[in-house]
Structure formats: C-alpha cells, structure tokens
C-alpha cells in the first residue's frame, strides 16, 4: 500500500508530510488531509510546544526513540515534514492508519 504522505528515502528513513491542528482537545491522528496526514495536537502553538508534542507523538506511535524523529521543515507552519529513521515504512503506514 502506498500513501501520498509518506516518502521513502535512501538509507532506511522516510519522510511524513503532515497537516497539524494545534490546540485540539486531544492528540490524535485525524486521517488524510489532501496529500498529507492530519494530526490533531493537544499542545498550543506557543514556544515550540506543538512541535515537541508532535515529535513525541510520532515517536510513540511508531515505537522508535524520540531522537530518531526529526522536524525537517514547517517549524512555524501547519504543514510540516518529519523524517523518521529506524522504522519500516510499511509498519509505519499500518500504525498511522489504524
């Protein structure tokens, strides 16, 4: 299964294209939003709290250490790209869509 929001990279890593909704009631995956994966975050978009919450949430869902999840772009935007190392893309798709 291929999804538009996951791009496989060389070296065993992949990038996720995300649409973020900060300040939600709870942190959760909200499904596909165009060509991105929508994630609602309970953290407010202040002082990088939403970005920290996002990194922690992705690491938890994919069961990888936090240091293997990196914000590549979109630090101040709702559209973000996150690189994940050390996880299988197929398994990531399954965990992010279930």
One Martini backbone bead per residue (centre of mass of N, CA, C, O) as a GRO file, in nm:
protein
   98
    1UNK     BB    1   0.096   0.037   0.023
    2UNK     BB    2   0.028   0.367  -0.078
    3UNK     BB    3   0.110   0.702   0.026
    4UNK     BB    4   0.136   1.052  -0.009
    5UNK     BB    5   0.269   1.109   0.302
    6UNK     BB    6   0.500   0.893   0.213
    7UNK     BB    7   0.865   0.903   0.187
    8UNK     BB    8   1.107   0.724   0.069
    9UNK     BB    9   1.444   0.672   0.167
   10UNK     BB   10   1.764   0.658   0.180
   11UNK     BB   11   1.870   0.452   0.457
   12UNK     BB   12   1.588   0.386   0.621
   13UNK     BB   13   1.408   0.635   0.563
   14UNK     BB   14   1.137   0.877   0.624
   15UNK     BB   15   0.873   1.099   0.509
   16UNK     BB   16   0.633   1.319   0.651
   17UNK     BB   17   0.326   1.461   0.555
   18UNK     BB   18   0.181   1.732   0.744
   19UNK     BB   19  -0.121   1.826   0.922
   20UNK     BB   20  -0.172   2.070   1.174
   21UNK     BB   21  -0.373   2.080   1.491
   22UNK     BB   22  -0.362   2.290   1.727
   23UNK     BB   23  -0.547   2.290   2.028
   24UNK     BB   24  -0.674   2.035   2.092
   25UNK     BB   25  -0.818   1.809   2.298
   26UNK     BB   26  -0.643   1.584   2.144
   27UNK     BB   27  -0.408   1.350   2.056
   28UNK     BB   28  -0.437   1.274   1.697
   29UNK     BB   29  -0.542   1.098   1.428
   30UNK     BB   30  -0.745   1.233   1.138
   31UNK     BB   31  -0.620   1.166   0.870
   32UNK     BB   32  -0.661   1.259   0.557
   33UNK     BB   33  -0.518   1.570   0.391
   34UNK     BB   34  -0.499   1.513   0.104
   35UNK     BB   35  -0.137   1.473   0.093
   36UNK     BB   36  -0.185   1.445   0.404
   37UNK     BB   37  -0.144   1.405   0.750
   38UNK     BB   38  -0.365   1.440   1.012
   39UNK     BB   39  -0.289   1.620   1.323
   40UNK     BB   40  -0.384   1.636   1.652
   41UNK     BB   41  -0.302   1.880   1.909
   42UNK     BB   42  -0.299   1.970   2.249
   43UNK     BB   43  -0.096   2.168   2.192
   44UNK     BB   44   0.021   2.472   2.169
   45UNK     BB   45   0.148   2.735   1.941
   46UNK     BB   46   0.393   2.765   2.174
   47UNK     BB   47   0.725   2.753   2.207
   48UNK     BB   48   0.723   2.455   2.056
   49UNK     BB   49   0.505   2.258   2.179
   50UNK     BB   50   0.384   2.126   1.925
   51UNK     BB   51   0.647   2.004   1.817
   52UNK     BB   52   0.711   1.829   2.062
   53UNK     BB   53   0.447   1.669   2.056
   54UNK     BB   54   0.483   1.551   1.775
   55UNK     BB   55   0.746   1.394   1.817
   56UNK     BB   56   0.641   1.221   2.052
   57UNK     BB   57   0.399   1.094   1.904
   58UNK     BB   58   0.546   0.958   1.669
   59UNK     BB   59   0.736   0.786   1.842
   60UNK     BB   60   0.513   0.630   1.988
   61UNK     BB   61   0.357   0.509   1.746
   62UNK     BB   62   0.640   0.386   1.609
   63UNK     BB   63   0.843   0.284   1.824
   64UNK     BB   64   1.065   0.518   1.870
   65UNK     BB   65   1.300   0.714   1.933
   66UNK     BB   66   1.302   1.053   1.949
   67UNK     BB   67   1.585   1.091   1.791
   68UNK     BB   68   1.443   0.959   1.514
   69UNK     BB   69   1.282   1.235   1.517
   70UNK     BB   70   1.250   1.494   1.258
   71UNK     BB   71   1.226   1.826   1.188
   72UNK     BB   72   1.249   1.961   0.864
   73UNK     BB   73   0.969   2.128   0.826
   74UNK     BB   74   0.748   2.375   0.966
   75UNK     BB   75   0.781   2.514   1.256
   76UNK     BB   76   0.547   2.765   1.178
   77UNK     BB   77   0.355   2.548   1.053
   78UNK     BB   78   0.106   2.323   0.959
   79UNK     BB   79   0.313   2.235   0.756
   80UNK     BB   80   0.494   1.926   0.774
   81UNK     BB   81   0.820   1.767   0.804
   82UNK     BB   82   0.907   1.424   0.889
   83UNK     BB   83   1.179   1.236   1.003
   84UNK     BB   84   1.237   0.876   0.998
   85UNK     BB   85   1.432   0.650   1.183
   86UNK     BB   86   1.422   0.300   1.227
   87UNK     BB   87   1.169   0.240   1.033
   88UNK     BB   88   0.916   0.089   0.877
   89UNK     BB   89   0.704   0.191   0.639
   90UNK     BB   90   0.480  -0.024   0.652
   91UNK     BB   91   0.443  -0.006   0.962
   92UNK     BB   92   0.377   0.296   0.970
   93UNK     BB   93   0.119   0.286   0.809
   94UNK     BB   94  -0.034   0.096   0.995
   95UNK     BB   95  -0.014   0.279   1.257
   96UNK     BB   96  -0.132   0.554   1.120
   97UNK     BB   97  -0.419   0.398   1.011
   98UNK     BB   98  -0.543   0.249   1.288
   0.00000   0.00000   0.00000
